[in-house]
Amino acid sequence: MAPRKGRRPATTRSPDPCPERPVMSIRQLPEHLANQIAAGEVVERPASVVKELVENSLDAGADRIAIEVEQGGGKLIRVRDNGQGMDPEEAPRALAPHATSKLRDVADLSRIATLGFRGEALPSIASVSRLTLTTREAGGEEGVKVAPGADGLEVVPSAHPPGTTVEVRDLFHNTPARRKFLRTEKTELSHVVEAVRRAALGTMDTAFILSHNGRSHFQLPAVETWEDAERRVGRLLGDQFAENAVHLVQDSGDGLRLSGWVILPTAARGQRDQQYFFVNRRPVRDRLLGHAVAEAYRDVLYQDRHPAYALFLEVDPAEVDVNVHPTKHEVRFSDGRRIHAFIRHAVEEALGAVRPGEPAARREQAERAPAPGSAGGPGGRPDGSGSPPAGGQARLGLREASAAYAELYGSAALAPAVEEAEAGPGEGPESPGSADEGGAPALGHALAQIHGAFILAQTEDGVVLVDQHAAHERITYERLKRAYQEEGVERQALLVPVAVNLAERQMVLLEEEAGTLERLGFQVDPAGPRRALIREAPAMLAEADLGLLLERTLDTLARYGSGAPVAEAANEVLAEMGCHGSVRVNRRLTREEMDALLRDLERTERGGQCNHGRPTYVHLSMQALDRFFLRGE
């Protein structure tokens, strides 16, 4: 029967499930092909070439490196340095596969102190471009030029100052498939700039010059003083970073040293585009290091914001493996837990040391410190940096005798009474902990409360507006953390127990987490299937809504679960307690209470942000006010 018109007859053959395959013999790849395969890992784009050549220059001891690129690096990349150079006999070997001056035996591989070490970069680059190397050894009489030719390497004498110049033309000219993946000239240039930026941040004692299409992009002289270092950081990362950066330097005492800059939480960014970490001068992108810094910012960053930093970790090369990734961007530590804890503690301490009005003082101290690249390392330790001012807590110069103040802050926060109750602002005794050198506190003296939510204060050079809830939230949270870490939060017995209705799962958690709740300051007894009595509560939160506070605490414990890290879960719970136990909007404050809140905020670690990362205060200088009202124009 003939098939219907328009319908194809069914086939009677089925595809062969085991088609015959050609026999493939194992053969040795030609050297040029092997180099091109290696180039696929090492040379991703023009910026990869710049990175490898600049690292070679730095390993050669150069203190001045000039980078020239044309058409985003696709047409030309030229890197010239004043390093030690190579003699005419050694120069041709530099283009041979796996030829390097940085390793001699297997033992050297476990203690790599240079940026490069594999001997892959130059032959890989030469296999996908037209490369010329010109060099002259320091003290040598004559230079030499080496370039791959049709019959091997061509080596000819050439005039050249001490140092090395590598010229790379027509990148990927012989691999069209790779060339078509290059982006626009502007995009490729941005990657080149980023590669040079990383190198310039990691080696501040080296001068860098970058030009594109014959026009200078930037010139960075070698850093000699702290003023030079801040100028370079500002030039590379922007003035906003430099103005909001906190310098840190810390030694662990057992071979670890961290230095550099971290940005204030109030200047955090919406993306992770300014996060630079260097391990023994090597720029790395390591999850462990990034996580350690993120944890240090955990309770001071607003949602979806990210820290910015330029940090330098010095560690024994034997404790870090840099041979774990083709581009050498990743590293592996022999004791990652120790490294993580050290970095987190150092960054937390630097952020915690910031107090209102302190950035200028820190900058003045930094200027007296050793310059980056000197014996002080990449940072140099400012004298007294991060240390609390001498003199302990400041006396307020105001009588703190009202019952409302005790109710608001708790007995633990009461400052010693001062006899000069009616003294004017600045007349009472002030310690360096809360006052500037001229005697005025950093956050000034309260003038008024605005809409029951903000405190307006006058400082020596302008005004400050404080969010009273956010400020008190941070103060309470830090006190709760300190109490919890020492011996548990102080409890206060209630004359009349507070009854609270709980869900069934909360009643189960109440029994399972009884010990944790006790350390947090609660004593709660079941009083029915879904009812409990709060008999003791945290002393500094006794006036809060205890029922709501207990419910939120149980919810937070449930969210973290028993498997969560103790410190992480505890801090989250304490942050929740601090938030719900703090003074609320429309709570009217007396002037004494407002001034006490300002003084407490000045002495509180991380006082610039609440537990959720929102700012606690803003400062408007007289210059800013004059500009706003067009005065003096």
C-alpha positions in Angstrom: 0.0 0.0 0.0 1.5 3.3 -1.1 2.0 5.9 1.6 -0.3 8.9 1.7 0.6 11.9 -0.3 2.7 14.4 1.7 3.9 11.9 4.3 7.4 10.5 4.3 7.6 6.7 4.4 8.9 5.2 7.6 12.6 4.3 7.5 13.5 0.7 8.0 17.1 1.4 9.1 18.1 2.3 12.6 21.3 4.3 13.5 24.3 2.1 14.4 24.6 2.2 18.2 28.3 1.5 17.9 29.7 3.5 15.0 33.2 2.7 13.9 35.7 5.2 15.4 39.1 6.1 14.0 42.1 4.6 15.7 43.9 7.4 17.6 47.6 6.9 18.4 49.4 8.7 21.3 51.9 11.1 20.1 54.1 13.9 21.5 52.7 17.3 20.9 55.0 19.8 19.1 56.5 22.4 21.3 54.8 25.3 19.7 51.4 23.6 20.0 52.1 22.8 23.7 52.9 26.4 24.3 49.7 27.5 22.7 47.7 25.2 24.9 49.5 26.6 28.0 48.8 30.1 26.7 45.1 29.2 26.9 45.5 29.0 30.7 48.0 31.8 31.2 47.1 34.4 28.5 43.3 35.1 28.6 43.4 38.6 27.3 45.9 41.6 27.0 45.6 42.2 30.8 47.0 38.7 31.5 50.1 39.6 29.4 50.6 42.8 31.3 50.2 41.0 34.7 52.8 38.3 33.8 55.3 40.8 32.4 55.0 43.2 35.4 55.4 40.4 37.8 58.6 39.4 36.0 59.9 43.0 36.3 59.1 43.1 40.0 60.9 39.7 40.6 63.9 41.2 38.8 64.1 44.0 41.4 62.8 46.8 39.3 61.7 50.0 41.1 60.5 51.7 38.0 58.1 50.0 35.4 56.7 51.7 32.3 53.8 50.0 30.5 52.7 51.1 27.1 49.6 49.7 25.3 47.9 50.4 22.0 44.3 49.5 21.1 43.6 48.1 24.5 46.7 45.9 24.3 45.6 43.9 21.2 48.1 45.7 18.9 50.9 46.5 21.3 52.0 45.8 24.9 55.5 47.1 25.9 56.8 46.7 29.4 60.1 48.4 30.3 61.9 48.1 33.7 65.1 49.0 35.3 65.6 45.6 37.0 68.8 43.5 37.0 68.4 42.4 33.4 69.9 39.3 31.8 73.3 38.6 30.2 73.5 37.7 26.5 73.9 34.0 27.2 70.9 33.6 29.5 68.4 35.8 27.6 67.5 33.2 24.9 66.7 30.7 27.6 64.0 33.0 29.0 61.8 32.0 26.0 62.3 28.3 26.5 59.5 26.3 28.1 59.8 25.9 31.9 63.0 27.9 32.1 63.1 30.1 35.2 65.7 31.6 37.6 63.3 31.4 40.6 63.3 27.6 41.3 66.1 25.1 41.5 64.7 22.0 43.2 61.6 20.6 44.7 62.4 22.2 48.1 62.1 25.6 46.6 58.6 24.8 45.5 57.4 24.7 49.1 58.9 28.1 49.9 58.0 30.3 46.9 58.8 34.0 47.7 58.6 35.3 44.1 55.5 36.3 42.1 56.4 34.1 39.2 58.0 30.6 39.3 56.7 28.3 36.6 58.7 29.6 33.6 55.5 29.4 31.4 54.7 33.1 30.8 57.2 34.2 28.1 57.0 31.1 25.9 53.2 31.0 26.2 53.0 34.7 25.2 55.5 34.3 22.4 53.4 31.4 21.0 50.4 33.6 20.4 52.0 37.0 19.5 55.0 38.6 17.9 57.3 39.0 20.9 60.7 40.7 21.2 62.8 40.7 24.4 65.6 43.3 24.8 67.7 43.2 27.9 71.0 44.3 29.4 72.4 43.1 32.6 73.3 45.7 35.2 77.0 46.3 34.8 77.1 44.7 31.3 78.7 46.3 28.4 76.2 45.4 25.8 72.5 44.5 25.5 70.9 41.8 23.4 67.6 41.4 21.5 65.9 38.0 21.3 62.9 37.3 19.0 61.4 34.0 17.7 62.0 33.5 14.0 61.2 31.1 11.3 64.3 29.0 12.0 64.3 29.4 15.8 65.4 32.3 18.1 67.1 35.3 16.5 69.7 36.8 18.9 71.4 40.1 18.0 73.3 42.7 20.0 71.3 45.8 20.9 71.7 49.0 22.7 69.6 49.1 25.9 69.9 50.7 29.4 70.2 48.3 32.3 67.0 46.3 32.7 64.6 44.6 30.3 62.0 45.6 27.7 59.4 43.0 26.5 57.4 44.0 23.4 54.3 42.0 22.5 52.6 42.8 19.2 49.5 41.5 17.5 48.2 39.3 20.3 46.4 36.2 19.1 47.3 37.0 15.5 47.8 33.2 14.8 44.8 32.1 16.8 41.7 33.8 15.3 39.4 31.8 17.5 40.9 33.5 20.6 41.1 36.9 19.0 37.4 37.1 18.2 36.6 36.7 21.9 38.4 40.0 22.8 36.1 42.7 23.8 36.1 46.4 22.8 39.2 48.5 23.1 37.7 50.3 26.1 36.8 47.1 27.9 40.3 45.5 27.4 41.9 48.8 28.5 39.9 48.7 31.7 41.2 45.2 32.5 44.8 46.4 31.8 44.3 49.3 34.2 43.0 46.9 36.8 46.0 44.7 36.4 48.4 47.6 36.9 46.3 48.9 39.8 46.8 45.7 41.6 50.5 45.6 41.0 50.9 49.3 42.1 48.9 48.7 45.3 51.0 45.6 46.2 54.4 47.2 45.6 54.3 50.8 46.7 58.0 51.2 46.6 58.0 50.9 42.8 57.1 53.6 40.4 54.6 52.8 37.7 53.8 54.6 34.4 50.9 53.5 32.2 50.1 55.0 28.8 47.5 54.1 26.1 47.8 55.1 22.5 50.6 57.4 23.3 48.7 59.3 26.0 49.6 59.0 29.7 47.0 57.3 31.7 48.7 57.7 35.1 52.1 58.1 36.6 52.8 56.9 40.2 56.1 57.8 41.8 57.6 55.4 44.3 56.2 55.8 47.8 58.6 57.1 50.5 56.3 58.6 53.1 52.9 58.0 54.5 51.7 61.1 52.7 52.9 59.4 49.4 51.1 56.2 50.4 47.8 57.9 51.0 48.2 59.9 47.7 48.7 56.6 45.8 45.8 54.9 47.4 43.6 57.9 46.6 44.9 58.0 43.0 44.2 54.3 42.5 41.0 53.8 44.6 39.5 57.3 44.6 39.4 60.1 47.0 36.3 58.7 48.8 38.3 55.6 49.7 41.2 57.6 51.0 39.0 59.9 53.0 37.1 57.1 54.7 40.0 54.6 55.1 41.1 53.3 58.5 44.7 52.2 58.6 45.6 49.0 60.5 48.7 47.1 61.3 48.8 44.1 63.6 51.4 41.4 64.4 50.2 38.0 65.7 53.5 37.3 67.5 53.8 34.0 65.8 54.7 34.9 62.2 51.7 36.7 60.9 51.4 40.4 60.1 48.5 42.3 58.6 48.6 45.9 57.4 46.8 48.1 55.0 43.5 50.0 54.9 39.8 49.1 55.5 37.0 51.5 54.7 34.6 52.8 57.3 31.2 51.0 57.2 29.4 54.2 56.4 31.3 54.4 53.1 30.6 50.8 52.1 29.9 50.1 48.5 27.1 48.5 46.5 29.5 46.0 44.8 32.8 44.2 45.6 34.9 46.2 43.2 37.4 47.6 45.7 38.5 44.5 47.6 42.3 44.0 47.3 44.2 41.4 49.2 47.9 40.6 48.9 49.7 37.6 50.4 53.5 38.2 50.5 53.0 40.9 47.8 51.0 38.6 45.6 47.5 39.8 44.7 45.0 37.0 45.4 41.3 36.4 45.3 40.8 33.9 48.1 37.4 33.0 49.7 38.9 32.3 53.1 40.5 35.8 53.3 37.4 37.5 51.9 35.2 35.7 54.3 37.4 36.7 57.3 37.0 40.4 56.4 33.3 40.1 55.7 32.8 38.5 59.2 34.6 41.5 60.8 32.1 43.8 59.1 29.2 41.5 60.0 27.2 43.7 62.4 28.2 47.1 61.0 27.2 46.9 57.3 23.8 47.8 56.0 22.0 45.1 53.8 23.5 44.5 50.3 26.5 46.7 51.1 30.1 45.5 50.8 33.4 46.5 52.5 36.3 48.0 50.5 39.9 47.3 51.5 43.5 47.0 50.5 45.2 44.6 52.9 48.6 43.0 53.0 49.2 39.7 54.8 52.8 38.6 55.5 53.2 35.0 56.3 56.1 32.4 56.2 56.2 31.2 52.5 56.3 27.6 53.8 52.8 28.0 55.2 51.1 29.0 52.0 50.8 27.1 48.7 50.6 29.4 45.7 50.8 26.6 43.1 47.1 25.8 43.1 45.8 27.8 40.1 47.2 28.6 36.6 46.8 32.3 37.1 48.2 32.1 40.7 45.2 34.1 42.0 44.3 31.5 44.6 46.3 30.3 47.5 46.0 27.5 50.1 47.1 27.9 53.7 48.5 25.1 55.9 46.5 26.4 58.8 43.5 28.3 57.3 41.6 28.5 60.6 44.5 30.4 62.2 44.8 32.8 59.3 41.0 33.4 59.3 40.8 34.1 63.0 43.8 36.5 62.9 42.5 38.5 60.0 39.0 38.8 61.4 40.3 39.9 64.8 42.7 42.5 63.3 40.0 44.1 61.1 37.4 44.0 64.0 39.9 45.7 66.2 40.6 48.4 63.7 37.0 49.1 63.1 36.2 49.0 66.8 38.9 51.6 67.6 37.2 54.2 65.5 35.5 56.9 67.5 33.8 60.2 66.5 36.3 62.8 65.5 39.2 60.3 65.3 40.1 59.9 61.6 42.2 63.1 61.5 44.1 62.0 64.6 44.9 58.6 63.1 46.1 60.3 59.9 48.5 62.5 61.9 49.9 59.5 63.7 50.3 57.7 60.4 52.4 60.5 59.0 54.9 60.0 61.8 55.1 56.2 61.1 57.6 54.5 58.9 56.8 54.7 55.2 55.3 51.8 53.4 58.0 49.5 52.1 60.4 50.4 54.9 61.2 48.3 57.9 57.6 48.9 59.0 56.4 46.8 56.1 53.6 47.8 53.7 52.0 49.9 56.4 54.2 50.8 59.3 52.6 51.1 62.7 51.3 54.5 63.8 52.2 55.1 67.4 49.3 54.3 69.6 47.0 53.4 66.7 44.0 51.5 67.8 44.7 52.0 71.5 42.1 53.6 73.6 43.0 57.0 74.9 44.5 57.2 78.4 42.3 58.3 81.2 39.5 55.7 81.0 35.9 56.9 80.9 35.1 60.5 80.7 33.2 62.3 83.4 30.2 64.0 82.0 30.2 67.3 83.8 26.4 66.9 84.3 24.4 65.5 87.3 23.1 62.1 86.3 20.7 61.7 89.2 17.3 61.4 87.4 15.4 58.2 87.7 14.6 58.4 84.0 18.3 58.1 83.1 18.7 55.0 85.2 15.5 53.6 83.7 16.8 54.3 80.2 20.4 53.0 80.5 20.4 50.7 83.5 22.5 51.0 86.6 25.6 49.6 84.8 25.7 52.7 82.6 25.5 55.3 85.4 28.5 57.6 85.4 29.9 59.0 88.7 27.9 62.0 89.8 29.6 65.3 89.3 29.2 68.2 91.6 29.2 70.8 88.9 25.6 70.0 87.9 24.8 73.5 86.7 28.1 74.1 85.0 27.8 75.2 81.3 28.9 73.1 78.4 32.6 72.4 78.5 33.1 73.6 82.1 32.9 70.2 83.7 36.0 68.0 83.8 36.4 65.9 80.6 38.9 63.1 79.9 40.5 62.5 76.6 38.1 59.6 76.0 35.3 61.9 75.0 36.7 65.3 74.5 39.0 66.8 71.9 42.2 68.6 72.9 40.3 71.9 73.2 37.9 70.4 75.8 34.8 70.0 73.6 33.4 66.5 73.1 33.6 65.0 69.6 29.8 64.8 69.3 29.3 68.2 71.0 26.5 69.1 73.5 22.8 68.4 72.9 20.6 71.4 71.9 17.2 69.7 71.2 15.3 66.6 70.4 13.7 66.6 66.9 10.3 64.8 66.4 11.1 62.5 69.2 13.6 60.6 67.0 16.8 62.7 66.6 19.2 64.6 68.8 20.6 67.9 67.5 24.0 68.7 69.0 26.5 71.6 68.4 30.2 70.8 67.9 33.2 73.1 67.6 33.1 73.0 63.8 29.4 72.4 63.0 26.4 70.3 64.1 25.7 66.6 64.6 22.3 64.9 64.1 22.0 61.6 66.0 19.4 58.9 65.5 18.6 58.2 69.1 17.3 54.6 68.6 20.2 53.6 66.3 22.8 55.1 68.7 21.3 53.4 71.8 20.9 50.2 69.9 24.7 50.0 69.3 25.5 51.0 72.8 23.3 48.4 74.3 24.5 45.7 71.9 28.2 46.3 72.7 27.4 46.2 76.4 25.5 42.9 76.0 28.3 41.4 74.0 30.9 42.4 76.6 28.8 41.0 79.4 28.0 37.8 77.6 31.7 37.1 76.8 32.8 37.8 80.4 30.4 35.9 82.6 26.9 36.2 81.1 24.4 39.0 81.0 23.5 40.4 84.4 20.0 39.4 85.4 17.4 41.3 87.4 14.6 39.5 89.3 11.1 40.8 88.5 8.7 41.6 91.3 5.8 40.4 89.2 6.7 37.7 86.7 5.7 38.5 83.1 3.4 35.9 81.5 3.9 35.2 77.8 2.1 32.9 75.4 4.3 30.9 73.1 3.9 28.6 70.2 4.5 24.8 70.7 7.8 24.9 68.9 8.9 27.8 71.1 8.0 25.9 74.3 10.2 23.0 73.1 13.0 25.4 72.4 12.5 27.0 75.8 13.5 23.7 77.4 16.2 22.8 75.0 18.0 26.2 75.2 17.5 26.9 78.9 21.2 27.2 79.5 21.7 29.6 76.6 18.7 31.7 77.8 20.2 31.9 81.3 23.5 33.2 79.9 21.5 35.8 77.9 19.9 37.0 81.2 16.6 35.2 81.2 15.0 32.8 83.7 11.8 31.5 82.2 9.6 28.8 83.7 6.8 26.9 81.8 3.4 27.6 83.2 1.2 25.5 80.9 1.3 23.8 77.5 1.8 27.1 75.7 2.4 29.6 78.5 5.6 30.7 80.3 6.6 33.1 83.1 9.6 35.4 82.8 11.0 35.6 86.4 14.4 37.2 85.6 15.4 39.4 82.6 18.5 41.2 81.4 19.1 44.0 83.9 19.8 46.7 81.2 16.7 45.7 79.3 14.3 45.3 82.2 12.1 48.1 81.0 11.7 46.7 77.5 8.7 44.6 76.2 10.0 41.4 77.8 7.3 39.2 76.2 8.2 40.4 72.7 11.9 40.3 73.5 11.7 36.6 74.6 9.8 35.7 71.5 12.3 37.3 69.2 15.2 35.7 71.1 13.6 32.2 70.7 13.0 32.8 67.0 16.6 33.8 66.4 17.9 30.7 68.3 15.6 28.5 66.2 16.8 30.1 63.0 20.4 29.4 63.8 19.9 25.9 65.2 22.1 23.9 67.5 24.7 23.4 64.8 25.4 27.1 64.3 28.7 28.5 65.6 28.1 29.6 69.2 29.6 33.1 68.8 27.7 33.8 65.6 24.4 32.7 67.0 25.0 34.5 70.3 25.8 37.8 68.6 22.7 37.6 66.4 20.6 37.0 69.5 22.3 39.9 71.4 21.8 42.2 68.4 18.1 41.3 68.4 17.9 42.0 72.1 19.8 45.2 71.8 17.4 46.4 69.0 14.2 45.7 70.9 15.6 46.9 74.3 16.7 50.3 73.0 15.0 53.7 73.4 12.2 54.1 70.8 11.0 56.9 68.6 8.8 59.5 70.5 10.5 58.7 73.8 11.1 62.2 75.1 14.6 62.7 76.5 15.9 65.4 78.9 19.0 67.3 77.9 21.0 65.3 80.5 19.8 62.0 78.9 20.7 63.3 75.5 24.2 64.4 76.6 24.7 61.1 78.3 23.8 59.2 75.2 26.3 61.3 73.2 29.1 60.6 75.7 28.3 56.8 75.7 28.3 56.8 71.9 31.7 58.4 71.8 33.1 55.6 74.0 31.4 52.7 72.1 33.1 50.5 69.7 31.7 50.7 66.1 29.6 53.6 67.3 29.1 54.9 63.8 26.6 52.3 62.9 23.7 50.4 64.6 23.5 46.6 64.6 21.9 46.6 61.2 24.5 48.8 59.6 22.5 52.1 59.5 24.5 55.2 60.5 24.0 56.5 64.0 24.9 60.1 63.3 25.8 62.6 60.6 28.1 65.5 60.9 27.7 68.8 59.0 30.6 71.2 59.2 30.3 74.9 59.1 31.9 74.9 55.6 29.1 72.5 54.4 26.4 74.6 55.9 27.9 77.8 54.4 27.9 76.1 51.0 24.3 74.9 51.4 23.1 78.5 52.2 25.5 80.0 49.5 27.2 82.1 52.2 30.5 83.8 51.2 29.8 83.5 47.5 
